[in-house]
Amino acid sequence: MSDSANKLSLAGVLITTGIVFGDIGTSPLYVFQAITNGGKNISEPFILGGLSCVIWTLILLATFKYIFFALNADNKGEGGIFALYALLREKNYKWVVIPALIGCATLIADGFITPAISISSAVEGLNNVNPDLPIIPIVVAIIVMLFTLQQFGTAAIGKLFGPIMIVWFSFLGYLGLINISNNPTVLEAFNPYYAYNLVVNIDGGFAVLGAVFLCTTGAEALYSDLGHCGKGNIRISWSFVSVLLVINYLGQAALITSDSFHLGPNQTVFYSMVPDELLYFAIAIATSAAIIASQALITGVFTLMNEAIKLKLWTNLKVKYPTNHKGQIYIPFINWVTMFGCLLVIFIFRKSSAMEHTYGLAITIDMVMTSILLGFLLMLKYPRIKPYYILIFGVFLSIEGVFLLSNLGKVLSGGWFTLILSSSFFALLFLYFKARELRTSITEYVPMKKIIPLINAVKNDPGILYEASNLVFPTRSNSPNRLDLTVYHSLFKKKPKKAGITWFLHVDILNEPWGVHYSVNEIIDKSCYYVTLQLGFKEEHRIEFMMRKIYDKMVEKGELTGESVFESIRGKIDEIDFKFVVLNSRVSTDNKLSSLQNLCIKAYRFVKATGLKPAEDFGFDKTNVIVDYIPITVAKKVTQELTEDYEDYSR
């Protein structure tokens, strides 16, 4: 996708329609199926009440909260819950990490459920033709194919997303209009009294709000995809998408409240409104829209995890860029975990009607977290109208709180799956965060002026053997004036490491896809150098190869001799030797850790095990790598008294 997609234009609106509205745009496939409990609750007051709730949920939450308020709370053009977290973290509000992590955990859980329910509900239209046709093998095949194709990127087929979704939304509007024309009384549902009457006066009305909420799943994408599409394109697109969605919901309600309506075995409300001659077309376009919705959700999970990695809320994972646009990413580990989760949902719940009970709860929790962070940010940003935002977001939180309570009623019938997923992800994210807090509680850097005399002293000590002609330490320090404490420890506080040349290497990733740039700072002439290496985000991390090229260029310019420190092979072997030191920190055994701290450290190691090993991340030849374990202190040290027993040797 081009960066021009952010600019307000016809092309931008078309691209936005294909990217942003897939999830919320496929909700008509299952919303009224859930509200009617498979066609069992079809009394007119019940249906008009459910329809009124759908309409006003789309108006209040999707339109006012996200389109009107959230799109104005961007972080340098980026949206989503981590954008809110980053903005509030800058203001030193530490508590904001909790709602941010809860939101992240629930969105990851949603990534397991959305493709399963969207694709299942679309393909189940085949049962309107043949009630005995097995659906699960078809759904599984589509999902496996979808996740397998992620590694190749969506640039080739992405251009079709917009036109396909335009056809889909137009078809939704057409179906709605032909059914409304047969029963226009459903237009009365714009009166919010019907929603109030459903919740207060009709048996089962409050419980059905969990099904109503399904109409707004995907609204979070209106905000989180801000960086990909731009607020102008999202707002213009939503102005017609929302109208067509409401028209379709009106049409479904008109069909349900008609005298002749009934559902056969395995049939759905949505496909019952489709004329027989258009049924195969409807199944094809609905399945295409569901695949696009799933693709958008998968891409959203990739983006979310990439943001978590950048914010140091998750360990480094292998990130690939199938296209030259930095927003188009592929994370293999997340891809296959999400695919496994989707297949697990399908095999546990088997039908979209059963999956509805797992759906909605995670997104409701995420929306509550977004409201808390967004409302707090706007109150800080505009203190003069703080009471206004308190009132507005109080209304939003009240509505979302009601939906949350209703969704909690589905815990035993399927919501347990969502709670287990979300709780597990949150626990890992939170414990990893707390472990990093422990890690950063130690002194991070040592001034380079303290390092220089020690390097000279070690090099001049004849009792210390050489490790290598060139010894390279990757460093987090982005300045040649300081060095990581862990590197300092490895160099001097264990067996001192002696080398012909000691290199400190700092790697930066650029926003451009291609290009490799470097700079060299001399610390000690012909003995120690600090190298900054800048890589385009699509460049392979062949750091060893690059370091050897830098070395060769310095030899050509006469800055280095190019000689080995080992006399026996000096001048006899062409290629000079390099060793790369990879550091792993471990909590010292003399730390007095609490039970929570112990749990945090175990979770930290588990999460780190899912990520890249440093040697792989840097592109080092493993045969040239030294792995050094560095003890660090993150808590109070153990205190223990010792008593010396003297032995009398005078006898």
Secondary structure as GFF3:
##gff-version 3
##sequence-region A 1 651
A	DSSP	three_ten_helix	3	6	.	.	.	ID=ss1
A	DSSP	alpha_helix	10	19	.	.	.	ID=ss2
A	DSSP	alpha_helix	22	25	.	.	.	ID=ss3
A	DSSP	three_ten_helix	27	29	.	.	.	ID=ss4
A	DSSP	alpha_helix	31	35	.	.	.	ID=ss5
A	DSSP	alpha_helix	44	57	.	.	.	ID=ss6
A	DSSP	pi_helix	58	69	.	.	.	ID=ss7
A	DSSP	three_ten_helix	70	72	.	.	.	ID=ss8
A	DSSP	alpha_helix	81	89	.	.	.	ID=ss9
A	DSSP	three_ten_helix	94	96	.	.	.	ID=ss10
A	DSSP	alpha_helix	97	123	.	.	.	ID=ss11
A	DSSP	three_ten_helix	124	128	.	.	.	ID=ss12
A	DSSP	alpha_helix	136	149	.	.	.	ID=ss13
A	DSSP	three_ten_helix	150	152	.	.	.	ID=ss14
A	DSSP	alpha_helix	155	180	.	.	.	ID=ss15
A	DSSP	three_ten_helix	184	190	.	.	.	ID=ss16
A	DSSP	alpha_helix	193	201	.	.	.	ID=ss17
A	DSSP	alpha_helix	209	212	.	.	.	ID=ss18
A	DSSP	three_ten_helix	213	216	.	.	.	ID=ss19
A	DSSP	alpha_helix	221	224	.	.	.	ID=ss20
A	DSSP	alpha_helix	226	229	.	.	.	ID=ss21
A	DSSP	alpha_helix	231	256	.	.	.	ID=ss22
A	DSSP	alpha_helix	269	272	.	.	.	ID=ss23
A	DSSP	three_ten_helix	276	278	.	.	.	ID=ss24
A	DSSP	alpha_helix	279	310	.	.	.	ID=ss25
A	DSSP	alpha_helix	332	349	.	.	.	ID=ss26
A	DSSP	alpha_helix	352	355	.	.	.	ID=ss27
A	DSSP	alpha_helix	361	381	.	.	.	ID=ss28
A	DSSP	three_ten_helix	383	385	.	.	.	ID=ss29
A	DSSP	alpha_helix	386	408	.	.	.	ID=ss30
A	DSSP	pi_helix	411	415	.	.	.	ID=ss31
A	DSSP	alpha_helix	416	440	.	.	.	ID=ss32
A	DSSP	beta_strand	445	447	.	.	.	ID=ss33
A	DSSP	alpha_helix	448	459	.	.	.	ID=ss34
A	DSSP	beta_strand	466	474	.	.	.	ID=ss35
A	DSSP	beta_strand	482	484	.	.	.	ID=ss36
A	DSSP	alpha_helix	485	488	.	.	.	ID=ss37
A	DSSP	pi_helix	489	493	.	.	.	ID=ss38
A	DSSP	beta_strand	498	509	.	.	.	ID=ss39
A	DSSP	beta_strand	516	524	.	.	.	ID=ss40
A	DSSP	beta_strand	528	535	.	.	.	ID=ss41
A	DSSP	alpha_helix	543	556	.	.	.	ID=ss42
A	DSSP	three_ten_helix	567	569	.	.	.	ID=ss43
A	DSSP	beta_strand	578	587	.	.	.	ID=ss44
A	DSSP	alpha_helix	595	609	.	.	.	ID=ss45
A	DSSP	alpha_helix	614	618	.	.	.	ID=ss46
A	DSSP	three_ten_helix	622	624	.	.	.	ID=ss47
A	DSSP	beta_strand	625	632	.	.	.	ID=ss48
###
